[in-house]
Amino acid sequence: MQNTSKNRAPAPKYVTTKQLSLPEFESPFERNLNLSNRWVILSKLLNI
């Protein structure tokens, strides 16, 4: 008898309804970031 693998459905992505969004929030560090800094570039590449 052969073992067959079953394809499982992807788990639904959980989105909390209690998380408050602050679209106007900006830290003082975000205002003066050097866009040519390698860490800033890396964070933009990782931010999906």
PDBQT receptor file of N, H, CA, C and O in Angstrom, charges set to zero:
ATOM      1  N   MET A   1       0.837  -1.168   0.000  1.00  0.00    +0.000 N 
ATOM      2  CA  MET A   1       0.000   0.000   0.000  1.00  0.00    +0.000 C 
ATOM      3  C   MET A   1       0.893   1.246   0.000  1.00  0.00    +0.000 C 
ATOM      4  O   MET A   1       1.862   1.321   0.756  1.00  0.00    +0.000 OA
ATOM      5  N   GLN A   2       0.565   2.206  -0.839  1.00  0.00    +0.000 N 
ATOM      6  H   GLN A   2      -0.222   2.145  -1.452  1.00  0.00    +0.000 HD
ATOM      7  CA  GLN A   2       1.375   3.416  -0.939  1.00  0.00    +0.000 C 
ATOM      8  C   GLN A   2       0.838   4.494  -0.002  1.00  0.00    +0.000 C 
ATOM      9  O   GLN A   2      -0.367   4.656   0.185  1.00  0.00    +0.000 OA
ATOM     10  N   ASN A   3       1.789   5.220   0.574  1.00  0.00    +0.000 N 
ATOM     11  H   ASN A   3       2.769   5.088   0.422  1.00  0.00    +0.000 HD
ATOM     12  CA  ASN A   3       1.400   6.373   1.392  1.00  0.00    +0.000 C 
ATOM     13  C   ASN A   3       1.232   7.578   0.483  1.00  0.00    +0.000 C 
ATOM     14  O   ASN A   3       2.161   7.951  -0.233  1.00  0.00    +0.000 OA
ATOM     15  N   THR A   4       0.078   8.177   0.507  1.00  0.00    +0.000 N 
ATOM     16  H   THR A   4      -0.676   7.875   1.089  1.00  0.00    +0.000 HD
ATOM     17  CA  THR A   4      -0.148   9.367  -0.306  1.00  0.00    +0.000 C 
ATOM     18  C   THR A   4      -0.179  10.571   0.612  1.00  0.00    +0.000 C 
ATOM     19  O   THR A   4      -0.778  10.540   1.687  1.00  0.00    +0.000 OA
ATOM     20  N   SER A   5       0.475  11.627   0.171  1.00  0.00    +0.000 N 
ATOM     21  H   SER A   5       0.962  11.651  -0.702  1.00  0.00    +0.000 HD
ATOM     22  CA  SER A   5       0.462  12.845   0.996  1.00  0.00    +0.000 C 
ATOM     23  C   SER A   5      -0.754  13.679   0.623  1.00  0.00    +0.000 C 
ATOM     24  O   SER A   5      -1.128  13.780  -0.546  1.00  0.00    +0.000 OA
ATOM     25  N   LYS A   6      -1.346  14.258   1.619  1.00  0.00    +0.000 N 
ATOM     26  H   LYS A   6      -1.043  14.175   2.568  1.00  0.00    +0.000 HD
ATOM     27  CA  LYS A   6      -2.527  15.066   1.401  1.00  0.00    +0.000 C 
ATOM     28  C   LYS A   6      -2.135  16.540   1.373  1.00  0.00    +0.000 C 
ATOM     29  O   LYS A   6      -1.313  16.999   2.166  1.00  0.00    +0.000 OA
ATOM     30  N   ASN A   7      -2.731  17.253   0.458  1.00  0.00    +0.000 N 
ATOM     31  H   ASN A   7      -3.399  16.880  -0.187  1.00  0.00    +0.000 HD
ATOM     32  CA  ASN A   7      -2.505  18.698   0.397  1.00  0.00    +0.000 C 
ATOM     33  C   ASN A   7      -3.492  19.368   1.339  1.00  0.00    +0.000 C 
ATOM     34  O   ASN A   7      -4.706  19.198   1.229  1.00  0.00    +0.000 OA
ATOM     35  N   ARG A   8      -2.940  20.128   2.259  1.00  0.00    +0.000 N 
ATOM     36  H   ARG A   8      -1.954  20.266   2.348  1.00  0.00    +0.000 HD
ATOM     37  CA  ARG A   8      -3.800  20.822   3.211  1.00  0.00    +0.000 C 
ATOM     38  C   ARG A   8      -4.111  22.228   2.721  1.00  0.00    +0.000 C 
ATOM     39  O   ARG A   8      -3.306  22.845   2.023  1.00  0.00    +0.000 OA
ATOM     40  N   ALA A   9      -5.257  22.716   3.084  1.00  0.00    +0.000 N 
ATOM     41  H   ALA A   9      -5.910  22.215   3.651  1.00  0.00    +0.000 HD
ATOM     42  CA  ALA A   9      -5.639  24.073   2.720  1.00  0.00    +0.000 C 
ATOM     43  C   ALA A   9      -4.801  25.053   3.531  1.00  0.00    +0.000 C 
ATOM     44  O   ALA A   9      -4.474  24.772   4.684  1.00  0.00    +0.000 OA
ATOM     45  N   PRO A  10      -4.449  26.194   2.953  1.00  0.00    +0.000 N 
ATOM     46  CA  PRO A  10      -3.666  27.174   3.710  1.00  0.00    +0.000 C 
ATOM     47  C   PRO A  10      -4.480  27.730   4.876  1.00  0.00    +0.000 C 
ATOM     48  O   PRO A  10      -5.693  27.911   4.781  1.00  0.00    +0.000 OA
ATOM     49  N   ALA A  11      -3.787  27.992   5.967  1.00  0.00    +0.000 N 
ATOM     50  H   ALA A  11      -2.801  27.845   6.045  1.00  0.00    +0.000 HD
ATOM     51  CA  ALA A  11      -4.458  28.532   7.144  1.00  0.00    +0.000 C 
ATOM     52  C   ALA A  11      -4.889  29.970   6.867  1.00  0.00    +0.000 C 
ATOM     53  O   ALA A  11      -4.151  30.723   6.231  1.00  0.00    +0.000 OA
ATOM     54  N   PRO A  12      -6.058  30.352   7.331  1.00  0.00    +0.000 N 
ATOM     55  CA  PRO A  12      -6.495  31.739   7.116  1.00  0.00    +0.000 C 
ATOM     56  C   PRO A  12      -5.608  32.698   7.896  1.00  0.00    +0.000 C 
ATOM     57  O   PRO A  12      -5.161  32.391   9.001  1.00  0.00    +0.000 OA
ATOM     58  N   LYS A  13      -5.361  33.853   7.313  1.00  0.00    +0.000 N 
ATOM     59  H   LYS A  13      -5.723  34.103   6.416  1.00  0.00    +0.000 HD
ATOM     60  CA  LYS A  13      -4.528  34.848   7.988  1.00  0.00    +0.000 C 
ATOM     61  C   LYS A  13      -5.373  35.579   9.016  1.00  0.00    +0.000 C 
ATOM     62  O   LYS A  13      -6.474  36.046   8.724  1.00  0.00    +0.000 OA
ATOM     63  N   TYR A  14      -4.842  35.668  10.215  1.00  0.00    +0.000 N 
ATOM     64  H   TYR A  14      -3.948  35.288  10.453  1.00  0.00    +0.000 HD
ATOM     65  CA  TYR A  14      -5.557  36.300  11.314  1.00  0.00    +0.000 C 
ATOM     66  C   TYR A  14      -5.314  37.800  11.298  1.00  0.00    +0.000 C 
ATOM     67  O   TYR A  14      -4.167  38.243  11.250  1.00  0.00    +0.000 OA
ATOM     68  N   VAL A  15      -6.362  38.566  11.335  1.00  0.00    +0.000 N 
ATOM     69  H   VAL A  15      -7.294  38.206  11.374  1.00  0.00    +0.000 HD
ATOM     70  CA  VAL A  15      -6.277  40.016  11.419  1.00  0.00    +0.000 C 
ATOM     71  C   VAL A  15      -7.069  40.434  12.644  1.00  0.00    +0.000 C 
ATOM     72  O   VAL A  15      -8.279  40.225  12.717  1.00  0.00    +0.000 OA
ATOM     73  N   THR A  16      -6.382  41.019  13.590  1.00  0.00    +0.000 N 
ATOM     74  H   THR A  16      -5.399  41.189  13.530  1.00  0.00    +0.000 HD
ATOM     75  CA  THR A  16      -7.062  41.428  14.813  1.00  0.00    +0.000 C 
ATOM     76  C   THR A  16      -7.917  42.660  14.565  1.00  0.00    +0.000 C 
ATOM     77  O   THR A  16      -7.537  43.555  13.809  1.00  0.00    +0.000 OA
ATOM     78  N   THR A  17      -9.067  42.694  15.206  1.00  0.00    +0.000 N 
ATOM     79  H   THR A  17      -9.376  41.968  15.820  1.00  0.00    +0.000 HD
ATOM     80  CA  THR A  17      -9.945  43.862  15.080  1.00  0.00    +0.000 C 
ATOM     81  C   THR A  17      -9.712  44.851  16.212  1.00  0.00    +0.000 C 
ATOM     82  O   THR A  17     -10.280  45.943  16.218  1.00  0.00    +0.000 OA
ATOM     83  N   LYS A  18      -8.867  44.461  17.177  1.00  0.00    +0.000 N 
ATOM     84  H   LYS A  18      -8.405  43.574  17.172  1.00  0.00    +0.000 HD
ATOM     85  CA  LYS A  18      -8.623  45.324  18.329  1.00  0.00    +0.000 C 
ATOM     86  C   LYS A  18      -7.376  46.188  18.169  1.00  0.00    +0.000 C 
ATOM     87  O   LYS A  18      -7.136  47.076  18.988  1.00  0.00    +0.000 OA
ATOM     88  N   GLN A  19      -6.576  45.944  17.127  1.00  0.00    +0.000 N 
ATOM     89  H   GLN A  19      -6.770  45.223  16.462  1.00  0.00    +0.000 HD
ATOM     90  CA  GLN A  19      -5.355  46.710  16.923  1.00  0.00    +0.000 C 
ATOM     91  C   GLN A  19      -5.702  48.098  16.410  1.00  0.00    +0.000 C 
ATOM     92  O   GLN A  19      -6.399  48.242  15.405  1.00  0.00    +0.000 OA
ATOM     93  N   LEU A  20      -5.220  49.108  17.097  1.00  0.00    +0.000 N 
ATOM     94  H   LEU A  20      -4.654  48.991  17.914  1.00  0.00    +0.000 HD
ATOM     95  CA  LEU A  20      -5.461  50.478  16.676  1.00  0.00    +0.000 C 
ATOM     96  C   LEU A  20      -4.391  50.886  15.667  1.00  0.00    +0.000 C 
ATOM     97  O   LEU A  20      -3.210  50.589  15.846  1.00  0.00    +0.000 OA
ATOM     98  N   SER A  21      -4.807  51.553  14.634  1.00  0.00    +0.000 N 
ATOM     99  H   SER A  21      -5.766  51.795  14.488  1.00  0.00    +0.000 HD
ATOM    100  CA  SER A  21      -3.836  52.042  13.663  1.00  0.00    +0.000 C 
ATOM    101  C   SER A  21      -3.593  53.531  13.910  1.00  0.00    +0.000 C 
ATOM    102  O   SER A  21      -4.510  54.288  14.226  1.00  0.00    +0.000 OA
ATOM    103  N   LEU A  22      -2.351  53.915  13.756  1.00  0.00    +0.000 N 
ATOM    104  H   LEU A  22      -1.606  53.299  13.499  1.00  0.00    +0.000 HD
ATOM    105  CA  LEU A  22      -1.978  55.302  13.944  1.00  0.00    +0.000 C 
ATOM    106  C   LEU A  22      -1.305  55.815  12.671  1.00  0.00    +0.000 C 
ATOM    107  O   LEU A  22      -0.079  55.920  12.620  1.00  0.00    +0.000 OA
ATOM    108  N   PRO A  23      -2.089  56.134  11.651  1.00  0.00    +0.000 N 
ATOM    109  CA  PRO A  23      -1.489  56.545  10.382  1.00  0.00    +0.000 C 
ATOM    110  C   PRO A  23      -0.727  57.855  10.486  1.00  0.00    +0.000 C 
ATOM    111  O   PRO A  23       0.168  58.108   9.680  1.00  0.00    +0.000 OA
ATOM    112  N   GLU A  24      -1.057  58.688  11.451  1.00  0.00    +0.000 N 
ATOM    113  H   GLU A  24      -1.784  58.482  12.107  1.00  0.00    +0.000 HD
ATOM    114  CA  GLU A  24      -0.398  59.985  11.591  1.00  0.00    +0.000 C 
ATOM    115  C   GLU A  24       0.860  59.903  12.450  1.00  0.00    +0.000 C 
ATOM    116  O   GLU A  24       1.599  60.882  12.554  1.00  0.00    +0.000 OA
ATOM    117  N   PHE A  25       1.113  58.758  13.061  1.00  0.00    +0.000 N 
ATOM    118  H   PHE A  25       0.512  57.962  12.977  1.00  0.00    +0.000 HD
ATOM    119  CA  PHE A  25       2.256  58.626  13.953  1.00  0.00    +0.000 C 
ATOM    120  C   PHE A  25       3.556  58.575  13.165  1.00  0.00    +0.000 C 
ATOM    121  O   PHE A  25       3.685  57.823  12.199  1.00  0.00    +0.000 OA
ATOM    122  N   GLU A  26       4.512  59.383  13.589  1.00  0.00    +0.000 N 
ATOM    123  H   GLU A  26       4.407  59.994  14.374  1.00  0.00    +0.000 HD
ATOM    124  CA  GLU A  26       5.831  59.387  12.978  1.00  0.00    +0.000 C 
ATOM    125  C   GLU A  26       6.846  59.693  14.061  1.00  0.00    +0.000 C 
ATOM    126  O   GLU A  26       6.746  60.711  14.746  1.00  0.00    +0.000 OA
ATOM    127  N   SER A  27       7.817  58.819  14.215  1.00  0.00    +0.000 N 
ATOM    128  H   SER A  27       7.898  57.992  13.658  1.00  0.00    +0.000 HD
ATOM    129  CA  SER A  27       8.824  59.052  15.244  1.00  0.00    +0.000 C 
ATOM    130  C   SER A  27       9.824  60.090  14.750  1.00  0.00    +0.000 C 
ATOM    131  O   SER A  27       9.948  60.296  13.542  1.00  0.00    +0.000 OA
ATOM    132  N   PRO A  28      10.539  60.747  15.659  1.00  0.00    +0.000 N 
ATOM    133  CA  PRO A  28      11.534  61.746  15.239  1.00  0.00    +0.000 C 
ATOM    134  C   PRO A  28      12.655  61.124  14.413  1.00  0.00    +0.000 C 
ATOM    135  O   PRO A  28      13.292  61.813  13.616  1.00  0.00    +0.000 OA
ATOM    136  N   PHE A  29      12.899  59.830  14.596  1.00  0.00    +0.000 N 
ATOM    137  H   PHE A  29      12.381  59.271  15.244  1.00  0.00    +0.000 HD
ATOM    138  CA  PHE A  29      13.965  59.170  13.851  1.00  0.00    +0.000 C 
ATOM    139  C   PHE A  29      13.585  58.956  12.392  1.00  0.00    +0.000 C 
ATOM    140  O   PHE A  29      14.454  58.964  11.520  1.00  0.00    +0.000 OA
ATOM    141  N   GLU A  30      12.310  58.767  12.121  1.00  0.00    +0.000 N 
ATOM    142  H   GLU A  30      11.604  58.760  12.830  1.00  0.00    +0.000 HD
ATOM    143  CA  GLU A  30      11.861  58.524  10.754  1.00  0.00    +0.000 C 
ATOM    144  C   GLU A  30      11.938  59.779   9.893  1.00  0.00    +0.000 C 
ATOM    145  O   GLU A  30      12.023  59.686   8.669  1.00  0.00    +0.000 OA
ATOM    146  N   ARG A  31      11.910  60.924  10.506  1.00  0.00    +0.000 N 
ATOM    147  H   ARG A  31      11.842  61.001  11.501  1.00  0.00    +0.000 HD
ATOM    148  CA  ARG A  31      11.933  62.177   9.748  1.00  0.00    +0.000 C 
ATOM    149  C   ARG A  31      13.300  62.459   9.142  1.00  0.00    +0.000 C 
ATOM    150  O   ARG A  31      13.387  63.063   8.073  1.00  0.00    +0.000 OA
ATOM    151  N   ASN A  32      14.365  62.032   9.805  1.00  0.00    +0.000 N 
ATOM    152  H   ASN A  32      14.295  61.541  10.674  1.00  0.00    +0.000 HD
ATOM    153  CA  ASN A  32      15.706  62.420   9.389  1.00  0.00    +0.000 C 
ATOM    154  C   ASN A  32      16.559  61.241   8.937  1.00  0.00    +0.000 C 
ATOM    155  O   ASN A  32      17.781  61.282   9.078  1.00  0.00    +0.000 OA
ATOM    156  N   LEU A  33      15.953  60.207   8.404  1.00  0.00    +0.000 N 
ATOM    157  H   LEU A  33      14.960  60.173   8.289  1.00  0.00    +0.000 HD
ATOM    158  CA  LEU A  33      16.725  59.057   7.966  1.00  0.00    +0.000 C 
ATOM    159  C   LEU A  33      17.420  59.354   6.642  1.00  0.00    +0.000 C 
ATOM    160  O   LEU A  33      16.850  59.976   5.746  1.00  0.00    +0.000 OA
ATOM    161  N   ASN A  34      18.658  58.898   6.543  1.00  0.00    +0.000 N 
ATOM    162  H   ASN A  34      19.122  58.392   7.271  1.00  0.00    +0.000 HD
ATOM    163  CA  ASN A  34      19.414  59.027   5.307  1.00  0.00    +0.000 C 
ATOM    164  C   ASN A  34      19.010  57.869   4.397  1.00  0.00    +0.000 C 
ATOM    165  O   ASN A  34      19.246  56.709   4.733  1.00  0.00    +0.000 OA
ATOM    166  N   LEU A  35      18.410  58.172   3.259  1.00  0.00    +0.000 N 
ATOM    167  H   LEU A  35      18.219  59.115   2.986  1.00  0.00    +0.000 HD
ATOM    168  CA  LEU A  35      17.871  57.135   2.381  1.00  0.00    +0.000 C 
ATOM    169  C   LEU A  35      18.957  56.306   1.704  1.00  0.00    +0.000 C 
ATOM    170  O   LEU A  35      18.660  55.251   1.144  1.00  0.00    +0.000 OA
ATOM    171  N   SER A  36      20.201  56.759   1.743  1.00  0.00    +0.000 N 
ATOM    172  H   SER A  36      20.442  57.616   2.198  1.00  0.00    +0.000 HD
ATOM    173  CA  SER A  36      21.286  55.976   1.149  1.00  0.00    +0.000 C 
ATOM    174  C   SER A  36      21.974  55.091   2.185  1.00  0.00    +0.000 C 
ATOM    175  O   SER A  36      22.928  54.387   1.854  1.00  0.00    +0.000 OA
ATOM    176  N   ASN A  37      21.511  55.115   3.418  1.00  0.00    +0.000 N 
ATOM    177  H   ASN A  37      20.736  55.686   3.687  1.00  0.00    +0.000 HD
ATOM    178  CA  ASN A  37      22.066  54.275   4.470  1.00  0.00    +0.000 C 
ATOM    179  C   ASN A  37      21.720  52.816   4.177  1.00  0.00    +0.000 C 
ATOM    180  O   ASN A  37      20.589  52.501   3.809  1.00  0.00    +0.000 OA
ATOM    181  N   ARG A  38      22.708  51.925   4.343  1.00  0.00    +0.000 N 
ATOM    182  H   ARG A  38      23.627  52.181   4.642  1.00  0.00    +0.000 HD
ATOM    183  CA  ARG A  38      22.484  50.518   3.989  1.00  0.00    +0.000 C 
ATOM    184  C   ARG A  38      21.411  49.865   4.840  1.00  0.00    +0.000 C 
ATOM    185  O   ARG A  38      20.721  48.964   4.363  1.00  0.00    +0.000 OA
ATOM    186  N   TRP A  39      21.248  50.291   6.087  1.00  0.00    +0.000 N 
ATOM    187  H   TRP A  39      21.808  51.023   6.475  1.00  0.00    +0.000 HD
ATOM    188  CA  TRP A  39      20.229  49.692   6.947  1.00  0.00    +0.000 C 
ATOM    189  C   TRP A  39      18.839  50.169   6.556  1.00  0.00    +0.000 C 
ATOM    190  O   TRP A  39      17.866  49.423   6.662  1.00  0.00    +0.000 OA
ATOM    191  N   VAL A  40      18.749  51.408   6.106  1.00  0.00    +0.000 N 
ATOM    192  H   VAL A  40      19.539  52.015   6.019  1.00  0.00    +0.000 HD
ATOM    193  CA  VAL A  40      17.460  51.935   5.636  1.00  0.00    +0.000 C 
ATOM    194  C   VAL A  40      17.051  51.217   4.351  1.00  0.00    +0.000 C 
ATOM    195  O   VAL A  40      15.884  50.871   4.167  1.00  0.00    +0.000 OA
ATOM    196  N   ILE A  41      18.023  50.997   3.468  1.00  0.00    +0.000 N 
ATOM    197  H   ILE A  41      18.971  51.278   3.617  1.00  0.00    +0.000 HD
ATOM    198  CA  ILE A  41      17.748  50.281   2.222  1.00  0.00    +0.000 C 
ATOM    199  C   ILE A  41      17.311  48.848   2.525  1.00  0.00    +0.000 C 
ATOM    200  O   ILE A  41      16.364  48.344   1.920  1.00  0.00    +0.000 OA
ATOM    201  N   LEU A  42      18.001  48.193   3.462  1.00  0.00    +0.000 N 
ATOM    202  H   LEU A  42      18.770  48.603   3.954  1.00  0.00    +0.000 HD
ATOM    203  CA  LEU A  42      17.645  46.829   3.834  1.00  0.00    +0.000 C 
ATOM    204  C   LEU A  42      16.252  46.765   4.438  1.00  0.00    +0.000 C 
ATOM    205  O   LEU A  42      15.491  45.846   4.137  1.00  0.00    +0.000 OA
ATOM    206  N   SER A  43      15.908  47.725   5.285  1.00  0.00    +0.000 N 
ATOM    207  H   SER A  43      16.526  48.472   5.529  1.00  0.00    +0.000 HD
ATOM    208  CA  SER A  43      14.574  47.703   5.894  1.00  0.00    +0.000 C 
ATOM    209  C   SER A  43      13.486  47.896   4.842  1.00  0.00    +0.000 C 
ATOM    210  O   SER A  43      12.402  47.327   4.965  1.00  0.00    +0.000 OA
ATOM    211  N   LYS A  44      13.764  48.694   3.807  1.00  0.00    +0.000 N 
ATOM    212  H   LYS A  44      14.645  49.156   3.707  1.00  0.00    +0.000 HD
ATOM    213  CA  LYS A  44      12.787  48.861   2.739  1.00  0.00    +0.000 C 
ATOM    214  C   LYS A  44      12.640  47.580   1.912  1.00  0.00    +0.000 C 
ATOM    215  O   LYS A  44      11.550  47.257   1.441  1.00  0.00    +0.000 OA
ATOM    216  N   LEU A  45      13.743  46.861   1.745  1.00  0.00    +0.000 N 
ATOM    217  H   LEU A  45      14.629  47.123   2.127  1.00  0.00    +0.000 HD
ATOM    218  CA  LEU A  45      13.668  45.606   0.996  1.00  0.00    +0.000 C 
ATOM    219  C   LEU A  45      12.908  44.542   1.767  1.00  0.00    +0.000 C 
ATOM    220  O   LEU A  45      12.218  43.716   1.169  1.00  0.00    +0.000 OA
ATOM    221  N   LEU A  46      13.028  44.554   3.097  1.00  0.00    +0.000 N 
ATOM    222  H   LEU A  46      13.588  45.225   3.582  1.00  0.00    +0.000 HD
ATOM    223  CA  LEU A  46      12.367  43.548   3.918  1.00  0.00    +0.000 C 
ATOM    224  C   LEU A  46      10.928  43.896   4.218  1.00  0.00    +0.000 C 
ATOM    225  O   LEU A  46      10.127  43.013   4.524  1.00  0.00    +0.000 OA
ATOM    226  N   ASN A  47      10.590  45.164   4.135  1.00  0.00    +0.000 N 
ATOM    227  H   ASN A  47      11.241  45.881   3.886  1.00  0.00    +0.000 HD
ATOM    228  CA  ASN A  47       9.229  45.614   4.424  1.00  0.00    +0.000 C 
ATOM    229  C   ASN A  47       8.344  45.299   3.228  1.00  0.00    +0.000 C 
ATOM    230  O   ASN A  47       8.454  45.923   2.172  1.00  0.00    +0.000 OA
ATOM    231  N   ILE A  48       7.470  44.327   3.410  1.00  0.00    +0.000 N 
ATOM    232  H   ILE A  48       7.380  43.820   4.268  1.00  0.00    +0.000 HD
ATOM    233  CA  ILE A  48       6.619  43.884   2.292  1.00  0.00    +0.000 C 
ATOM    234  C   ILE A  48       5.260  44.517   2.403  1.00  0.00    +0.000 C 
ATOM    235  O   ILE A  48       4.396  44.274   1.560  1.00  0.00    +0.000 OA
TER     236      ILE A  48
